Amino acid sequence: MNNISGFDSSRLKAAALAPLQTKSGYKRRTNVRITTAAVLIAFLISLPILAPIVHPIAPPLTPSHVHLHIANLPMFSPRHLLGTDSLGRDVLTMALYGARTSLALGVLAAGIAVTFGSLWGAVSSLLGGIVDQVMMRIVDGLLAIPTLILLLALSALVNGPSFQDALPRSVLAAFNVTSYSLGLLPFATVVTVIAATSWLEAARIAHAKISEIKQEEYIEAARALGGGLIHTLRRHLLPNASRIILIQGTLLVSEAIVMEAGLSFLGLGLSPDTPSWGTMLREASTDLFMGNWWAPFVPAALISLTVLSVNLLGEGLLQLFGYDDKLQ
């Protein structure tokens, strides 16, 4: 009975269900990505929370306190689950406290970059004309410079003694800089340098999205009713472009953490007394020659896990908001 006039009804049924199955599978993969990313990110966020619980340290001791008599202990040693480095510092403690710095730096640098870049691209698109061309040519010119070269040049500039000497005393006091400590100045300079090299893509994405939105009739109606530049941006353009801006900001977090690791490894990042995954990699690079592979492995694994989780979240949000097909 399934075959009527030589036509197989099962094929018709399969053809009718194919789009539904494809859509269902697509949605399932999106949910898997977002769920996996959420679990991994929750684990990463728990690391700085667990730091004072797993290894409480009272001043003036710090996670970088040296114990040479227990140097290079292997993993799963008593009282040192992940072993120690060549200076006898507990790797687990350094990783937990380093998570505070690395994650905070990544989120802060990404937030500054995506905010400035989105405003730049949105204002450029809304103004239009020669102003738009000049502003976007500036972005294109900076994008033509390799990111690594620009990053190293800015880092060398702001880390030089002449730059620090030129800062007003009020700024130095705000960052708790003293004659024996740089305070929060290295953290602030690294955040600034990373944000200064990461806002360009956010500007281009925001410019393209705002250029698309401003053609809508309700934008023209808002202008006709006397809506100014700031009002149009705040009430209409940026809210409607917030999804793609949010995704770009999410992806910038992992890029910022990788950049910090690279700068710290080259000696242009955070100060040695500031625990971060990047400084751990730099200081543990020489431990490999002593057979200590776990000291660099732990921060490298955490950086890789962060990049994986953030990219999974970004891809999941792209698919959830329907941008995946448009970008392919």
C-alpha positions in Angstrom: 0.0 0.0 0.0 3.0 2.3 0.5 3.7 2.2 -3.3 0.9 4.1 -5.2 1.4 4.5 -9.0 5.1 3.7 -8.6 5.6 6.4 -6.0 7.1 5.6 -2.6 5.2 7.5 0.1 8.1 6.8 2.6 10.3 9.1 0.5 7.7 11.8 0.6 7.5 11.5 4.4 11.3 11.6 4.7 11.5 14.7 2.5 8.8 16.5 4.5 10.6 15.7 7.8 14.1 16.5 6.6 13.9 20.3 7.3 12.5 19.7 10.7 15.2 17.1 11.6 17.9 19.5 10.3 16.5 22.4 12.4 16.2 20.1 15.4 19.8 18.9 15.0 21.0 22.5 14.6 19.2 23.6 17.7 20.5 20.6 19.6 24.1 21.4 18.6 23.6 25.0 19.7 22.3 23.9 23.1 25.2 21.5 23.5 27.7 24.3 22.8 26.1 26.8 25.1 25.7 24.2 27.9 29.3 23.0 27.6 30.6 26.5 27.6 28.5 27.4 30.6 29.9 24.5 32.6 33.5 25.3 31.7 33.0 29.0 32.4 31.4 28.2 35.8 34.5 26.0 36.6 36.9 28.8 35.6 34.9 31.4 37.7 35.1 29.1 40.7 38.9 29.1 40.6 39.4 32.6 42.1 36.6 32.0 44.5 38.3 28.8 45.8 41.8 30.4 46.0 41.5 31.7 49.6 39.6 28.6 50.7 42.0 26.0 49.3 45.1 27.9 50.3 44.5 30.8 52.7 47.4 33.1 52.9 47.9 35.7 55.6 49.9 38.9 54.9 52.7 39.5 54.3 52.9 36.1 52.6 51.8 35.9 48.9 51.2 33.1 46.5 54.8 33.8 45.2 56.4 32.9 48.5 59.5 30.9 48.0 60.3 27.5 49.6 63.5 26.2 48.0 63.6 23.1 50.2 60.4 21.7 48.4 61.3 22.8 44.9 60.1 20.7 41.9 57.9 18.3 43.8 55.9 16.2 41.4 52.1 16.2 41.0 50.0 14.5 43.7 52.6 15.1 46.3 51.4 15.4 49.9 49.9 18.9 50.5 50.8 19.9 46.9 48.2 18.4 44.6 49.8 19.9 41.4 53.3 19.9 42.6 55.7 22.8 43.0 57.9 24.9 40.7 61.6 25.4 40.7 61.3 27.9 43.6 59.1 25.7 45.7 55.9 27.6 45.1 52.7 25.6 45.1 51.4 25.3 41.5 47.8 24.9 42.5 47.9 28.0 44.6 49.6 30.1 41.9 47.0 28.8 39.4 44.1 29.7 41.6 45.3 33.2 42.5 46.5 33.7 38.9 42.9 33.0 37.7 41.9 36.2 39.5 44.3 38.3 37.6 44.0 36.7 34.2 40.2 36.5 34.1 39.7 40.0 35.5 42.2 41.4 33.0 40.5 39.6 30.1 37.0 40.7 31.0 38.1 44.3 31.7 40.2 44.7 28.5 37.5 43.1 26.4 34.8 45.4 28.0 36.9 48.5 27.3 37.7 47.4 23.7 34.2 46.5 22.7 32.7 49.6 24.3 35.1 52.0 22.6 35.1 50.1 19.3 31.3 49.9 19.2 30.9 53.7 19.9 33.5 54.5 17.3 31.8 52.4 14.6 28.3 53.5 15.6 29.1 57.2 15.6 31.1 56.9 12.3 28.1 55.1 10.6 25.6 57.6 11.9 27.5 60.7 11.0 28.2 59.4 7.5 29.9 61.4 4.7 33.5 62.4 4.9 33.6 61.9 8.7 32.6 58.3 8.3 35.3 57.8 5.6 38.1 59.3 7.7 37.1 57.4 10.9 36.9 54.1 9.2 40.1 54.7 7.2 41.9 55.1 10.6 40.5 51.8 11.6 41.6 50.2 8.3 45.1 51.7 8.7 45.6 50.3 12.2 44.2 46.9 11.1 46.9 46.9 8.4 49.6 46.7 11.1 50.0 43.2 12.4 48.5 43.0 15.9 51.6 41.4 17.5 53.8 44.3 16.3 51.4 46.9 17.4 51.0 45.1 20.8 54.7 44.9 21.3 55.3 48.5 20.3 52.7 49.9 22.7 53.9 47.6 25.5 57.5 48.7 25.1 56.3 52.4 25.1 54.1 52.2 28.3 56.6 50.0 30.2 59.5 52.3 29.7 60.8 54.3 32.6 60.3 57.6 30.8 56.5 56.9 30.5 56.2 56.1 34.2 58.2 59.2 35.2 55.9 61.4 33.0 52.8 60.3 34.9 51.4 62.8 37.4 51.8 62.0 41.1 48.0 61.8 41.5 47.9 59.0 38.9 50.8 57.1 40.6 49.0 57.4 43.9 45.8 56.1 42.5 47.5 53.0 41.3 49.4 52.6 44.6 52.8 53.1 43.1 55.6 53.5 45.6 59.4 53.5 45.6 59.5 49.8 46.1 56.4 48.6 44.2 54.6 49.4 41.0 51.3 48.6 42.5 48.5 48.3 40.0 50.3 50.2 37.3 51.5 47.1 35.3 47.9 45.7 35.4 46.5 49.0 34.2 49.0 49.3 31.4 48.5 45.8 30.1 44.7 46.3 30.1 45.2 49.6 28.2 47.5 48.1 25.7 45.4 45.1 25.0 42.2 47.2 24.7 44.0 49.6 22.4 44.8 46.8 19.9 41.5 44.9 20.2 38.8 47.6 19.6 39.3 47.7 15.8 37.3 44.6 14.9 34.6 45.7 17.2 34.4 49.0 15.4 34.1 47.4 12.0 31.4 45.0 13.2 29.4 47.8 14.9 29.8 50.0 11.8 28.4 47.4 9.5 25.5 46.6 11.8 24.6 50.2 12.5 24.8 51.0 8.7 22.2 48.2 8.2 19.9 49.3 11.0 19.9 53.0 10.2 18.1 52.3 6.9 15.1 51.1 8.8 12.0 53.3 8.8 11.8 53.8 12.5 15.2 55.4 12.5 14.2 57.8 9.9 11.0 58.5 11.9 13.1 59.2 15.0 15.2 61.7 13.1 12.2 63.3 11.7 10.8 63.8 15.2 14.0 65.7 16.2 16.0 62.8 17.7 19.6 63.9 18.1 22.7 61.8 17.6 23.0 60.7 21.2 19.3 59.9 21.5 19.3 57.9 18.4 22.3 55.9 19.4 21.1 55.3 23.0 17.5 54.5 22.3 17.5 52.8 18.9 20.8 51.9 17.3 23.0 50.4 20.1 20.1 48.4 21.7 19.4 46.7 18.3 23.0 46.0 17.7 23.7 44.8 21.3 23.5 41.1 20.4 26.4 41.1 17.9 28.3 43.5 20.1 27.9 41.1 23.1 29.2 38.2 21.0 32.2 40.2 19.9 32.9 41.2 23.5 32.7 37.5 24.5 35.2 36.4 22.0 37.6 39.3 22.9 37.9 37.9 26.5 39.9 34.8 25.3 42.0 37.0 23.0 42.9 39.3 25.8 43.9 36.5 28.1 46.1 35.0 25.3 47.6 38.5 24.6 48.5 38.9 28.3 50.1 35.5 28.4 52.2 36.4 25.4 53.3 39.8 26.8 54.1 38.3 30.2 56.1 35.5 28.6 58.2 38.2 26.7 58.7 40.2 29.9 56.4 43.1 28.8 53.3 42.1 30.8 52.6 42.0 34.5 55.3 42.3 37.2 56.8 39.0 38.5 55.1 39.4 41.9 51.6 39.5 40.3 50.3 35.9 39.9 48.8 35.3 36.5 48.7 32.4 34.1 51.0 34.4 31.8 53.7 35.1 34.5 53.4 31.4 35.5 54.3 30.4 31.9 57.2 32.7 31.8 58.7 31.7 35.1 58.1 28.0 34.5 59.7 27.9 31.0 63.1 27.2 32.6 61.6 24.5 34.7 61.3 22.2 31.7 65.1 21.9 31.6 64.9 20.4 35.1 62.3 17.9 34.1 59.4 19.9 35.7 56.7 19.7 33.0 53.7 20.3 35.3 54.6 23.9 36.3 54.1 25.2 32.7 51.4 22.6 31.9 48.9 23.8 34.4 48.7 27.5 33.3 48.8 26.4 29.6 46.0 24.0 30.1 43.9 26.7 31.9 44.5 29.2 29.1 43.5 26.6 26.5 40.4 25.7 28.5 39.4 29.4 28.7 39.8 29.9 25.0 37.8 26.8 24.3 35.0 27.7 26.6 34.7 31.3 25.4 34.8 30.2 21.7 32.1 27.6 22.3 30.0 30.3 24.0 30.6 32.7 21.1 29.7 30.1 18.5 26.6 29.1 20.4 25.4 32.7 20.7 26.0 33.2 17.0 23.8 30.3 16.2 21.2 31.2 18.9 20.8 34.7 17.6 20.8 33.6 14.0 24.1 35.2 12.9 25.8 32.0 12.0 24.2 31.6 8.5 24.8 35.3 7.7 28.5 35.0 8.5 29.1 31.9 6.4 
